Amino acid sequence: MIPPGTVPLAPAHRPTLPYSAQGYTDSTSHLSEMESVSRISSLMDPVRDLTVEAAQAVGLSKSLKGGGSTSRSIPFAKLKALLDSRSDRDILEGLRKVVSMIYQNKPCLPYFSSVVKNVANPNLEIKKLVYIYLLHYAESDPDLALLSVNAIQKSLSDQNPQVRALALRTMSGMRVPVISQIVSLAIKRGVGDMSPHVRKAAAFAIPKCYNLDPNTLPQLLDYLSILLGDKQYFVVGPAVQTFLHICPDRIDLIHKHYTSLVKKLVDMDEWSQLATLRLLLFYSRRSFPQKTYKLTQVNKKGFYDDEPDEHVETGQVARALDPDLELFLKTCKSLLNSRSAAVVVSVTSCFLYLGTPEYLQEAVGPLVGLLRGSSEVQEVALCNIVLVSLAAPELFVPYASHFLLRSDDAPQIWKLKIELLTIIFPHAALHLKSIILCELEHFSHSSDPELIRESVQAIGRCAQTDPQNAHHCFRVLLNQISSFDNALVSEVLTVMRHLIQQDPVAHRKTVVRLARNLDRTTSPEARATIIWLVGEFASLDPDNDIAPDVLRILAKGFANESTSAKQQIVLLAAKVYLLHLQKTAGAAKEASTDAGEADLQENDQSATLDHPITKLWKYIQLLARYDTSYDLRDRARLFKASLSNPGSTQLASLLLLAPKPVPHAPSPSEARRGLVLGSTTLVIGKEIASVLGLPGYEELPDWVPEGQEPDPKLRNMIDPNDKEEYVSAASRNTSSIAASRRLDEAVREQGLEKVVAAGSARSGKPKTLDDWLQESDEEEEEEDSEEEDESGSETEGSTEDEGESEEGETEEETDEEDTPLQRGLVSN
């Protein structure tokens, strides 16, 4: 059916039916023209009906709009007359217009007295509209609102549970602090109501009453404790939400309801499941200590069956789960099939923060399955997947194909996918690693500069996290240097600089190869990076130093270089000159055997002044002196002053040749590592959440220390609202109890041990199924024979037997009647 408000298509613009609907199919092409026409007309009937229904819906929507227009123009006196009428029909019409004006954000407070006096109307529709009006305007006029409290209280004892629930919801939502005690009494009545819908309304009314008057908290906690143990799961869910709102730290109220909450978790709706999972997560961290045990393996197996095996500790440590905690985690497994993405994420958080890797592995598949949703769901799911992958990246390796980029992915989505590929890269197989690198290399040639930067940085992170395959990543980066894309080349060189600084000795040839590409590199940032690398690692291989030759080539085109490149050329010249001074001083000390110190200094100064490196240093200083950049001139002056005395280069060495810290590019989501899985702060970040002022975020509590946990016997208690005894999981070694064990427990509870023992002693041996069947057959034969004897005796002497039977009956009756009396006399 076409929804209301939809305009049907005109005949000229109405879409034609498909060929199958028109009757033109390959199998029926031999039919006559009349049959085709009749079939088309029969198939057009439902289309005609839909058109008629759409026209009716449009007429209805127009009439509603017309009613809205009349309500805009209806005078105050006329609308007030409708509300003051004695006819329910007029009152209902007036209330509808008033409610529509409320949702149009129009002032309706002048109608307060006329609306409130209809609160005692027995008509349910009128009562609902009056309650809606009270919820909006009771706070504006508390004195008049108090006049309706008495009528609402009477509705709490109505026979209709819907009216009782509606009255409780209205009374708690009126936001009049004077009636807080009345609301508390109404909640008390609602908690003990027979209808679960009223109890559900009472659960939602508790936080409203607490907001009205926080002093009512002690009595509200008593009501909440009763609702937490309710038999109906849709009452327990709102009770859990109320608990998280008013007293999230009172875990003592949860002990005796823990098992019932776990049992009802599967049947709750999605919102209640989210609240219960959050409650049980925080409860488990505060009630179950984190225990571990050492794994053992069989070192020597016993030869005979009665000979024990010899176990040896392996040194590995594993988590030991409390039986009650394990019961909760096993119940959560079925929620992984929920249609709600939030429930799946919440279950994953319980497995991550409470369970073992085996439980977390079962949640990975449903968590990755959330990527089939909309783009908004994909973004939230990827944020949570990244956080889980930081803790256990090897679990996501089989799902690597789900993280490959698509052409229609939004930027916030493909950024997270690239990050996931780099996280699982060290744990993937060799074939999968090559696929990831090919994927990143492909997107590094994209037209989007941001995607290029992210792809190249991802290749660098892959090389950092997996040193064994770093050469493969390096080869991919080196192939990008000859590209004509300046943004790509500059980003590649930045990443390569970080990788070279981690292991300079292994990349000496790489620096030489980069220097050869200076002639083809036009990007200012890329040229500056290459020049810095040449000067930084000039001292690694003094015999094959290419820094002086690179400086000589760059000095020719110094005037045409960019400012960043000029700064690096001046820095390179200072480093080359400093290394020359140190090398010259070292050679002079070795050669100073017989010559004097004065002659040695004169020879050193003459050799230094005549060396080509010294002339090149002076030439670069002269070029920088007349440059237009203030920063460049100041740097050249600083280097010249520090290298003015060839005999004292300690300060210049500390300034120019000091070891640089090794850069490390962590995953972009490292800052989210400590956030709670499934929270909004995880998706938008701490900074944005603090700016927006989002409330409700709570850090995950620490594990309770061993020995300070609550007594497990508190969870092994009888619920006063349920006849069933909730036994804790610690006393349940098996998931099901045998029927014989249940029978023994029932006999023990009823005190029939002696009767059963006497029967077994009389039988001498336990009866089998054949014995029981044989006894039942014998009993049936005896009953049949007794019936035949009775029928025969009745036909032979009916009169005598009847008299005797009557006398016997009277005697028996008198005996039975006298027995209690006699007993009473004897006792007296």
HELIX and SHEET records of a PDB file:
HELIX    1   1 TYR A   19  GLN A   22  1                                   4    
HELIX    2   2 ASP A   26  THR A   28  5                                   3    
HELIX    3   3 GLU A   33  SER A   73  1                                  41    
HELIX    4   4 PHE A   76  LEU A   83  1                                   8    
HELIX    5   5 ASP A   88  TYR A  103  1                                  16    
HELIX    6   6 LEU A  109  TYR A  111  5                                   3    
HELIX    7   7 PHE A  112  VAL A  116  1                                   5    
HELIX    8   8 LEU A  124  TYR A  137  1                                  14    
HELIX    9   9 PRO A  142  LEU A  146  1                                   5    
HELIX   10  10 VAL A  149  SER A  155  1                                   7    
HELIX   11  11 PRO A  161  SER A  172  1                                  12    
HELIX   12  12 PRO A  177  ILE A  179  5                                   3    
HELIX   13  13 SER A  180  VAL A  191  1                                  12    
HELIX   14  14 PRO A  196  LEU A  212  1                                  17    
HELIX   15  15 PRO A  214  THR A  216  5                                   3    
HELIX   16  16 LEU A  217  LEU A  228  1                                  12    
HELIX   17  17 TYR A  233  ILE A  246  1                                  14    
HELIX   18  18 ILE A  251  LEU A  253  5                                   3    
HELIX   19  19 HIS A  255  HIS A  257  5                                   3    
HELIX   20  20 TYR A  258  LYS A  264  1                                   7    
HELIX   21  21 GLU A  270  SER A  287  1                                  18    
HELIX   22  22 PRO A  323  LYS A  333  1                                  11    
HELIX   23  23 SER A  334  ASN A  337  5                                   4    
HELIX   24  24 ALA A  341  TYR A  353  1                                  13    
HELIX   25  25 PRO A  357  GLY A  369  1                                  13    
HELIX   26  26 LEU A  370  ARG A  372  5                                   3    
HELIX   27  27 SER A  375  ALA A  391  1                                  17    
HELIX   28  28 PRO A  393  PHE A  403  5                                  11    
HELIX   29  29 PRO A  411  ILE A  424  1                                  14    
HELIX   30  30 PHE A  425  HIS A  427  5                                   3    
HELIX   31  31 LEU A  430  PHE A  443  1                                  14    
HELIX   32  32 PRO A  449  THR A  465  1                                  17    
HELIX   33  33 PRO A  467  ASN A  469  5                                   3    
HELIX   34  34 ALA A  470  LEU A  478  1                                   9    
HELIX   35  35 ASN A  486  GLN A  502  1                                  17    
HELIX   36  36 VAL A  505  HIS A  507  5                                   3    
HELIX   37  37 ARG A  508  ARG A  516  1                                   9    
HELIX   38  38 PRO A  524  GLU A  536  1                                  13    
HELIX   39  39 PRO A  542  ASN A  544  5                                   3    
HELIX   40  40 ALA A  547  LYS A  556  1                                  10    
HELIX   41  41 PHE A  558  ASN A  560  5                                   3    
HELIX   42  42 THR A  563  ALA A  591  1                                  29    
HELIX   43  43 GLU A  597  ASP A  610  1                                  14    
HELIX   44  44 PRO A  612  ARG A  625  1                                  14    
HELIX   45  45 TYR A  630  SER A  642  1                                  13    
HELIX   46  46 GLN A  650  LEU A  656  1                                   7    
HELIX   47  47 PRO A  668  ARG A  672  5                                   5    
HELIX   48  48 THR A  680  ILE A  684  1                                   5    
HELIX   49  49 LYS A  686  LEU A  692  1                                   7    
HELIX   50  50 PRO A  712  ARG A  715  5                                   4    
HELIX   51  51 ALA A  729  SER A  731  5                                   3    
HELIX   52  52 ALA A  739  GLN A  750  1                                  12    
HELIX   53  53 GLU A  753  SER A  763  1                                  11    
HELIX   54  54 LEU A  769  GLU A  796  1                                  28    
HELIX   55  55 SER A  798  SER A  827  1                                  30    
SHEET    1   A 2 LYS A 291  LYS A 300  0                                        
SHEET    2   A 2 GLU A 310  ALA A 320 -1                                        
END                                                                             
